[in-house]
Amino acid sequence: MLRIFALTLLLLVALDASALAQTRVFVSGDVFADHKRFSGNSDSTLNVTRAGGGGGVGVQVSTRWDVRGEVEVGSTTTITQPLLPPITAFQSRTENRIAAFSALVGFSPASGSRVQFTVLGGISFLHVQTDIDSVPSGLVVVRGSTVDNVATPTVGAEVPITLSSHISIVPALRVHAFTLRRDAVSGFAIRPGIGIRWIG
């Protein structure tokens, strides 16, 4: 998969003879809403929405194409459920966090305007950590932790709004679809957010 990504990047540069002359580096930071859902499992402890944040660096290789690397880390979410309903003194507690490390290619159909539209696609490596415990801690459920590291396709879109020659405000969306190896269950994370970008 990484080989395909590298070959795609080289092809994009080769197709645009003026790419190197137009190269510009940009750095961005953002905050987002982290919507985590499991397909066909409405009771999953991952079905939570919280905030997250991240950042990235990229290179605009032509007026329409760019490549970028991003890191996005969602907040740790905590779900508690009664172990013996309706008795609530003893509960199970599940904490979960998803971090995404992404390599993306962006394409802007039109260029030169103050407000643009960019579509994105690429691959992400998700680090999914889940901690299981009980309330009171360790009394009923033995505390344990599982980690899944999975590669996943990622798509997205953004609408950069130029404020000056170097600063843009960027409403954005990222969508990760994944399958955890431990339980072989599928899910997705939808992350709408807004960021600020500095262009060199």
C-alpha positions as CSV (number, residue, x, y, z in Angstrom):
1,M,0.0,0.0,0.0
2,L,2.8,2.4,0.8
3,R,4.5,1.6,-2.5
4,I,1.3,2.5,-4.4
5,F,1.1,5.8,-2.5
6,A,4.7,6.6,-3.4
7,L,4.2,5.7,-7.0
8,T,1.1,7.9,-7.2
9,L,3.0,10.8,-5.8
10,L,5.8,10.5,-8.3
11,L,3.2,10.2,-11.1
12,L,1.5,13.4,-10.0
13,V,4.8,15.3,-10.0
14,A,5.8,13.9,-13.4
15,L,2.5,15.0,-15.0
16,D,2.9,18.6,-14.0
17,A,6.2,20.0,-15.4
18,S,5.9,23.2,-13.4
19,A,5.2,21.4,-10.1
20,L,8.6,22.0,-8.5
21,A,8.5,25.7,-9.3
22,Q,5.1,26.1,-7.6
23,T,5.9,24.0,-4.5
24,R,4.7,25.5,-1.2
25,V,4.9,24.0,2.2
26,F,1.9,24.3,4.6
27,V,1.4,23.5,8.3
28,S,-2.0,23.1,9.9
29,G,-3.7,22.4,13.3
30,D,-7.3,21.5,13.9
31,V,-10.0,20.4,16.4
32,F,-12.7,18.0,15.5
33,A,-15.8,16.0,16.7
34,D,-14.9,12.3,16.9
35,H,-17.9,10.2,16.0
36,K,-17.1,6.5,16.6
37,R,-19.6,3.9,15.4
38,F,-19.6,0.1,14.9
39,S,-21.6,-1.3,12.1
40,G,-24.6,-3.4,13.3
41,N,-23.8,-2.9,16.9
42,S,-25.7,-0.1,18.5
43,D,-24.7,-1.1,22.0
44,S,-20.9,-1.0,21.4
45,T,-18.8,0.9,23.9
46,L,-17.2,2.7,20.9
47,N,-20.5,4.3,19.8
48,V,-19.5,7.7,21.4
49,T,-18.9,11.3,20.2
50,R,-16.2,13.4,21.8
51,A,-13.7,16.1,20.8
52,G,-10.2,15.6,19.4
53,G,-7.3,17.5,17.9
54,G,-4.4,17.1,15.5
55,G,-2.1,18.7,13.0
56,G,-0.2,18.1,9.8
57,V,2.3,19.2,7.3
58,G,2.0,19.1,3.5
59,V,3.5,20.2,0.2
60,Q,1.5,21.9,-2.6
61,V,3.2,20.3,-5.6
62,S,1.0,22.2,-8.1
63,T,-1.9,24.6,-8.2
64,R,-4.3,21.6,-7.8
65,W,-2.4,18.8,-6.2
66,D,-0.9,18.4,-2.7
67,V,0.5,15.6,-0.5
68,R,0.4,15.7,3.3
69,G,0.9,13.8,6.5
70,E,-1.5,14.2,9.4
71,V,-1.8,13.1,13.0
72,E,-5.2,13.1,14.6
73,V,-5.9,12.0,18.2
74,G,-9.4,11.6,19.6
75,S,-10.2,12.1,23.3
76,T,-10.4,9.1,25.6
77,T,-14.0,8.1,25.9
78,T,-15.4,6.3,28.9
79,I,-18.6,4.2,29.0
80,T,-19.9,2.6,32.3
81,Q,-22.7,0.0,32.4
82,P,-24.3,-1.8,35.3
83,L,-23.0,-5.4,35.8
84,L,-26.1,-6.5,37.6
85,P,-29.1,-4.3,36.5
86,P,-30.8,-2.6,38.3
87,I,-28.0,-2.6,40.9
88,T,-25.7,0.3,39.9
89,A,-23.1,0.0,42.6
90,F,-21.0,-2.4,40.4
91,Q,-20.3,-1.3,36.9
92,S,-18.1,-2.2,34.0
93,R,-16.0,0.6,32.6
94,T,-14.5,0.8,29.1
95,E,-12.1,3.5,28.0
96,N,-11.2,3.9,24.3
97,R,-9.1,6.2,22.2
98,I,-8.3,6.2,18.4
99,A,-5.2,7.9,17.0
100,A,-4.8,8.2,13.2
101,F,-1.5,8.7,11.3
102,S,-2.4,9.5,7.7
103,A,-0.7,9.9,4.3
104,L,-3.1,11.8,2.0
105,V,-3.3,13.2,-1.5
106,G,-5.4,16.3,-2.1
107,F,-7.0,17.5,-5.3
108,S,-8.6,21.0,-5.8
109,P,-10.8,21.1,-8.9
110,A,-10.5,24.9,-9.1
111,S,-7.7,27.2,-8.0
112,G,-7.1,30.9,-7.6
113,S,-10.3,31.8,-5.7
114,R,-10.5,32.9,-2.1
115,V,-12.7,29.9,-1.2
116,Q,-11.7,26.5,-2.6
117,F,-12.8,22.9,-2.4
118,T,-10.4,20.0,-1.9
119,V,-11.1,16.3,-1.9
120,L,-8.7,13.9,-0.2
121,G,-7.8,10.2,-0.3
122,G,-5.1,8.0,1.1
123,I,-4.2,5.6,3.8
124,S,-4.2,5.8,7.6
125,F,-2.7,3.7,10.4
126,L,-5.0,3.6,13.3
127,H,-3.8,3.0,16.9
128,V,-6.9,1.9,18.8
129,Q,-6.5,1.4,22.6
130,T,-9.2,-0.1,24.8
131,D,-9.0,-0.4,28.6
132,I,-11.5,-2.5,30.5
133,D,-12.0,-2.2,34.3
134,S,-14.9,-2.1,36.8
135,V,-16.3,0.4,39.4
136,P,-15.0,-0.1,42.1
137,S,-11.7,-0.5,40.2
138,G,-10.5,-4.1,40.0
139,L,-13.1,-5.5,42.4
140,V,-15.4,-7.3,39.9
141,V,-13.5,-7.1,36.5
142,V,-9.8,-7.6,36.2
143,R,-8.3,-4.5,34.6
144,G,-7.0,-5.2,31.1
145,S,-5.9,-3.4,28.0
146,T,-6.0,-4.2,24.3
147,V,-4.3,-2.4,21.4
148,D,-5.1,-2.7,17.7
149,N,-2.9,-1.2,15.0
150,V,-4.6,-1.4,11.6
151,A,-4.2,0.2,8.2
152,T,-7.4,1.7,6.8
153,P,-8.5,3.7,3.7
154,T,-9.3,7.3,4.4
155,V,-11.3,9.9,2.5
156,G,-12.1,13.5,3.2
157,A,-12.9,17.0,2.0
158,E,-12.1,20.5,3.1
159,V,-13.0,24.1,2.1
160,P,-9.9,26.3,2.7
161,I,-11.0,30.0,3.1
162,T,-8.0,32.3,2.5
163,L,-7.6,35.1,5.0
164,S,-4.2,36.4,3.8
165,S,-1.4,35.2,1.6
166,H,-0.2,32.9,4.4
167,I,-3.2,32.1,6.6
168,S,-6.4,30.1,5.8
169,I,-9.3,28.8,7.9
170,V,-10.2,25.3,6.9
171,P,-13.5,23.5,7.7
172,A,-12.7,19.8,7.0
173,L,-14.0,16.2,7.2
174,R,-12.1,12.9,7.5
175,V,-13.7,9.5,7.4
176,H,-11.8,6.3,8.5
177,A,-13.3,2.8,7.9
178,F,-11.6,0.0,9.9
179,T,-11.7,-3.6,11.1
180,L,-10.2,-4.4,14.4
181,R,-8.0,-7.5,14.4
182,R,-8.8,-8.7,17.9
183,D,-12.6,-9.0,17.5
184,A,-12.7,-8.9,13.6
185,V,-15.5,-6.3,13.9
186,S,-15.9,-3.4,11.5
187,G,-16.5,0.3,12.3
188,F,-15.9,3.8,11.2
189,A,-14.8,7.2,12.6
190,I,-16.3,10.4,11.2
191,R,-14.3,13.5,12.1
192,P,-15.8,16.9,11.1
193,G,-13.7,19.8,12.3
194,I,-12.1,23.2,11.6
195,G,-8.5,24.2,11.5
196,I,-6.1,26.9,10.7
197,R,-3.4,26.6,8.1
198,W,-0.1,28.5,7.6
199,I,1.3,28.5,4.0
200,G,4.9,29.3,3.4
